[in-house]
Amino acid sequence: MSKKNNNDQKPNKEFVFQRKNYLFLFIGIAFIALGFILMSGGGSDDPNVFNPEIYNFRRIRLAPTLVLIGLGIQVYAILLNPNKNKD
């Protein structure tokens, strides 16, 4: 019987994500946070008074678009392979 040497088969202790992945993850988180910040507000102090500010461009179009862009950046950051060799 052959004796297997454990020194030859050391597990590789390397992170799954590299620096570039984390950079894109934080950029995506910033886009999502900015979208939610822009979406907030527009309420009224008096519940009997309607405030049309809730339906402005910033809350209806811009903020959800920023959140979706941020989610897209997150997916890209997860799927990004920084070790890919260019031929």
ROKOLZA-195488 format. One record per atom (N, C-alpha, C): residue number from 1; residue in one letter; atom name; x, y, z. Coordinates in steps of 0.1 Angstrom, whole numbers, padded with zeros to 4 digits. Layout:
N
REC/NUM/A/CA/X/Y/Z
...
//
This chain:
87
REC/1/M/N/0008/-0012/0000
REC/1/M/CA/0000/0000/0000
REC/1/M/C/0009/0012/0000
REC/2/S/N/0004/0022/-0007
REC/2/S/CA/0012/0035/-0008
REC/2/S/C/0007/0044/0003
REC/3/K/N/0017/0051/0008
REC/3/K/CA/0014/0060/0019
REC/3/K/C/0012/0074/0013
REC/4/K/N/0000/0080/0016
REC/4/K/CA/-0002/0093/0010
REC/4/K/C/0004/0104/0019
REC/5/N/N/0010/0113/0013
REC/5/N/CA/0017/0124/0020
REC/5/N/C/0007/0136/0021
REC/6/N/N/0003/0140/0033
REC/6/N/CA/-0006/0151/0036
REC/6/N/C/0000/0164/0032
REC/7/N/N/0013/0165/0032
REC/7/N/CA/0019/0178/0029
REC/7/N/C/0017/0182/0014
REC/8/D/N/0015/0172/0005
REC/8/D/CA/0013/0176/-0009
REC/8/D/C/-0001/0181/-0012
REC/9/Q/N/-0010/0178/-0004
REC/9/Q/CA/-0024/0182/-0006
REC/9/Q/C/-0030/0192/0004
REC/10/K/N/-0023/0203/0005
REC/10/K/CA/-0028/0213/0014
REC/10/K/C/-0039/0221/0007
REC/11/P/N/-0050/0224/0015
REC/11/P/CA/-0061/0231/0009
REC/11/P/C/-0056/0246/0006
REC/12/N/N/-0060/0251/-0005
REC/12/N/CA/-0057/0264/-0009
REC/12/N/C/-0066/0274/-0002
REC/13/K/N/-0060/0282/0007
REC/13/K/CA/-0067/0292/0015
REC/13/K/C/-0068/0305/0007
REC/14/E/N/-0077/0306/-0002
REC/14/E/CA/-0079/0319/-0010
REC/14/E/C/-0093/0323/-0009
REC/15/F/N/-0096/0336/-0009
REC/15/F/CA/-0109/0341/-0009
REC/15/F/C/-0116/0339/-0022
REC/16/V/N/-0129/0338/-0022
REC/16/V/CA/-0136/0336/-0035
REC/16/V/C/-0136/0349/-0042
REC/17/F/N/-0138/0360/-0035
REC/17/F/CA/-0139/0373/-0042
REC/17/F/C/-0125/0380/-0040
REC/18/Q/N/-0122/0388/-0050
REC/18/Q/CA/-0109/0396/-0050
REC/18/Q/C/-0113/0411/-0047
REC/19/R/N/-0103/0419/-0047
REC/19/R/CA/-0105/0433/-0044
REC/19/R/C/-0115/0440/-0054
REC/20/K/N/-0114/0436/-0067
REC/20/K/CA/-0122/0442/-0077
REC/20/K/C/-0137/0438/-0074
REC/21/N/N/-0140/0426/-0070
REC/21/N/CA/-0153/0422/-0067
REC/21/N/C/-0159/0430/-0055
REC/22/Y/N/-0151/0432/-0045
REC/22/Y/CA/-0156/0440/-0033
REC/22/Y/C/-0158/0455/-0037
REC/23/L/N/-0150/0460/-0046
REC/23/L/CA/-0152/0474/-0051
REC/23/L/C/-0165/0475/-0058
REC/24/F/N/-0168/0466/-0067
REC/24/F/CA/-0181/0467/-0073
REC/24/F/C/-0193/0464/-0064
REC/25/L/N/-0191/0456/-0054
REC/25/L/CA/-0201/0453/-0044
REC/25/L/C/-0205/0466/-0036
REC/26/F/N/-0194/0473/-0032
REC/26/F/CA/-0197/0486/-0025
REC/26/F/C/-0203/0497/-0033
REC/27/I/N/-0199/0497/-0046
REC/27/I/CA/-0205/0507/-0055
REC/27/I/C/-0220/0503/-0057
REC/28/G/N/-0223/0491/-0058
REC/28/G/CA/-0237/0487/-0059
REC/28/G/C/-0245/0490/-0047
REC/29/I/N/-0239/0488/-0035
REC/29/I/CA/-0246/0491/-0023
REC/29/I/C/-0248/0506/-0022
REC/30/A/N/-0239/0514/-0027
REC/30/A/CA/-0240/0529/-0027
REC/30/A/C/-0252/0533/-0036
REC/31/F/N/-0253/0527/-0047
REC/31/F/CA/-0264/0530/-0057
REC/31/F/C/-0278/0527/-0050
REC/32/I/N/-0278/0515/-0044
REC/32/I/CA/-0291/0511/-0037
REC/32/I/C/-0294/0520/-0026
REC/33/A/N/-0285/0524/-0018
REC/33/A/CA/-0287/0533/-0006
REC/33/A/C/-0292/0546/-0011
REC/34/L/N/-0285/0551/-0022
REC/34/L/CA/-0289/0564/-0027
REC/34/L/C/-0303/0564/-0033
REC/35/G/N/-0307/0553/-0039
REC/35/G/CA/-0320/0551/-0044
REC/35/G/C/-0331/0552/-0033
REC/36/F/N/-0328/0545/-0022
REC/36/F/CA/-0338/0545/-0011
REC/36/F/C/-0338/0558/-0004
REC/37/I/N/-0327/0565/-0004
REC/37/I/CA/-0327/0579/0002
REC/37/I/C/-0335/0588/-0006
REC/38/L/N/-0334/0587/-0019
REC/38/L/CA/-0341/0596/-0028
REC/38/L/C/-0356/0593/-0028
REC/39/M/N/-0359/0580/-0025
REC/39/M/CA/-0373/0576/-0025
REC/39/M/C/-0380/0580/-0012
REC/40/S/N/-0373/0584/-0002
REC/40/S/CA/-0379/0587/0011
REC/40/S/C/-0385/0601/0011
REC/41/G/N/-0394/0604/0020
REC/41/G/CA/-0399/0617/0022
REC/41/G/C/-0412/0619/0014
REC/42/G/N/-0417/0631/0013
REC/42/G/CA/-0428/0634/0005
REC/42/G/C/-0441/0633/0012
REC/43/G/N/-0441/0629/0025
REC/43/G/CA/-0453/0627/0033
REC/43/G/C/-0458/0641/0037
REC/44/S/N/-0470/0640/0043
REC/44/S/CA/-0476/0652/0048
REC/44/S/C/-0478/0651/0063
REC/45/D/N/-0476/0662/0070
REC/45/D/CA/-0478/0662/0085
REC/45/D/C/-0492/0660/0089
REC/46/D/N/-0501/0666/0081
REC/46/D/CA/-0516/0665/0083
REC/46/D/C/-0521/0654/0074
REC/47/P/N/-0528/0644/0079
REC/47/P/CA/-0533/0633/0071
REC/47/P/C/-0545/0637/0062
REC/48/N/N/-0551/0649/0065
REC/48/N/CA/-0562/0653/0057
REC/48/N/C/-0558/0662/0045
REC/49/V/N/-0545/0665/0044
REC/49/V/CA/-0540/0673/0033
REC/49/V/C/-0532/0665/0024
REC/50/F/N/-0535/0665/0011
REC/50/F/CA/-0528/0657/0001
REC/50/F/C/-0515/0665/-0003
REC/51/N/N/-0504/0658/-0004
REC/51/N/CA/-0491/0664/-0008
REC/51/N/C/-0488/0658/-0022
REC/52/P/N/-0488/0665/-0033
REC/52/P/CA/-0485/0660/-0046
REC/52/P/C/-0470/0657/-0048
REC/53/E/N/-0462/0661/-0038
REC/53/E/CA/-0447/0658/-0039
REC/53/E/C/-0444/0643/-0040
REC/54/I/N/-0453/0635/-0035
REC/54/I/CA/-0451/0621/-0035
REC/54/I/C/-0450/0615/-0049
REC/55/Y/N/-0456/0622/-0059
REC/55/Y/CA/-0456/0617/-0073
REC/55/Y/C/-0446/0624/-0082
REC/56/N/N/-0436/0630/-0076
REC/56/N/CA/-0426/0637/-0085
REC/56/N/C/-0417/0627/-0092
REC/57/F/N/-0409/0633/-0101
REC/57/F/CA/-0400/0624/-0110
REC/57/F/C/-0390/0617/-0101
REC/58/R/N/-0385/0624/-0091
REC/58/R/CA/-0374/0618/-0083
REC/58/R/C/-0379/0605/-0076
REC/59/R/N/-0391/0605/-0071
REC/59/R/CA/-0396/0593/-0063
REC/59/R/C/-0401/0582/-0072
REC/60/I/N/-0407/0586/-0084
REC/60/I/CA/-0413/0576/-0092
REC/60/I/C/-0404/0570/-0103
REC/61/R/N/-0395/0578/-0108
REC/61/R/CA/-0386/0573/-0119
REC/61/R/C/-0371/0571/-0114
REC/62/L/N/-0366/0582/-0109
REC/62/L/CA/-0351/0582/-0106
REC/62/L/C/-0347/0572/-0095
REC/63/A/N/-0354/0572/-0084
REC/63/A/CA/-0350/0564/-0073
REC/63/A/C/-0351/0549/-0076
REC/64/P/N/-0362/0544/-0081
REC/64/P/CA/-0363/0530/-0085
REC/64/P/C/-0353/0526/-0095
REC/65/T/N/-0350/0535/-0105
REC/65/T/CA/-0340/0532/-0115
REC/65/T/C/-0326/0530/-0108
REC/66/L/N/-0323/0539/-0099
REC/66/L/CA/-0310/0537/-0092
REC/66/L/C/-0309/0524/-0084
REC/67/V/N/-0320/0520/-0078
REC/67/V/CA/-0320/0507/-0070
REC/67/V/C/-0318/0496/-0080
REC/68/L/N/-0325/0496/-0091
REC/68/L/CA/-0323/0485/-0101
REC/68/L/C/-0309/0485/-0107
REC/69/I/N/-0303/0497/-0110
REC/69/I/CA/-0289/0497/-0114
REC/69/I/C/-0280/0492/-0104
REC/70/G/N/-0282/0495/-0091
REC/70/G/CA/-0274/0490/-0080
REC/70/G/C/-0275/0475/-0079
REC/71/L/N/-0287/0469/-0081
REC/71/L/CA/-0289/0454/-0081
REC/71/L/C/-0281/0448/-0093
REC/72/G/N/-0282/0455/-0104
REC/72/G/CA/-0274/0450/-0116
REC/72/G/C/-0259/0450/-0113
REC/73/I/N/-0254/0460/-0107
REC/73/I/CA/-0240/0461/-0103
REC/73/I/C/-0237/0450/-0094
REC/74/Q/N/-0246/0447/-0084
REC/74/Q/CA/-0243/0436/-0075
REC/74/Q/C/-0242/0422/-0082
REC/75/V/N/-0251/0420/-0091
REC/75/V/CA/-0250/0407/-0099
REC/75/V/C/-0237/0407/-0106
REC/76/Y/N/-0233/0418/-0113
REC/76/Y/CA/-0221/0418/-0120
REC/76/Y/C/-0209/0416/-0111
REC/77/A/N/-0209/0421/-0099
REC/77/A/CA/-0198/0419/-0089
REC/77/A/C/-0197/0405/-0085
REC/78/I/N/-0208/0398/-0083
REC/78/I/CA/-0208/0384/-0079
REC/78/I/C/-0202/0375/-0090
REC/79/L/N/-0206/0378/-0103
REC/79/L/CA/-0202/0370/-0114
REC/79/L/C/-0189/0373/-0120
REC/80/L/N/-0183/0385/-0116
REC/80/L/CA/-0170/0389/-0121
REC/80/L/C/-0159/0380/-0117
REC/81/N/N/-0151/0376/-0126
REC/81/N/CA/-0139/0367/-0124
REC/81/N/C/-0127/0376/-0126
REC/82/P/N/-0121/0381/-0115
REC/82/P/CA/-0109/0389/-0117
REC/82/P/C/-0096/0382/-0121
REC/83/N/N/-0097/0368/-0120
REC/83/N/CA/-0085/0360/-0123
REC/83/N/C/-0085/0355/-0138
REC/84/K/N/-0095/0360/-0146
REC/84/K/CA/-0096/0355/-0159
REC/84/K/C/-0084/0360/-0167
REC/85/N/N/-0078/0351/-0174
REC/85/N/CA/-0066/0354/-0182
REC/85/N/C/-0070/0358/-0196
REC/86/K/N/-0064/0369/-0201
REC/86/K/CA/-0067/0374/-0214
REC/86/K/C/-0057/0367/-0224
REC/87/D/N/-0063/0362/-0234
REC/87/D/CA/-0054/0355/-0244
REC/87/D/C/-0049/0364/-0255
//
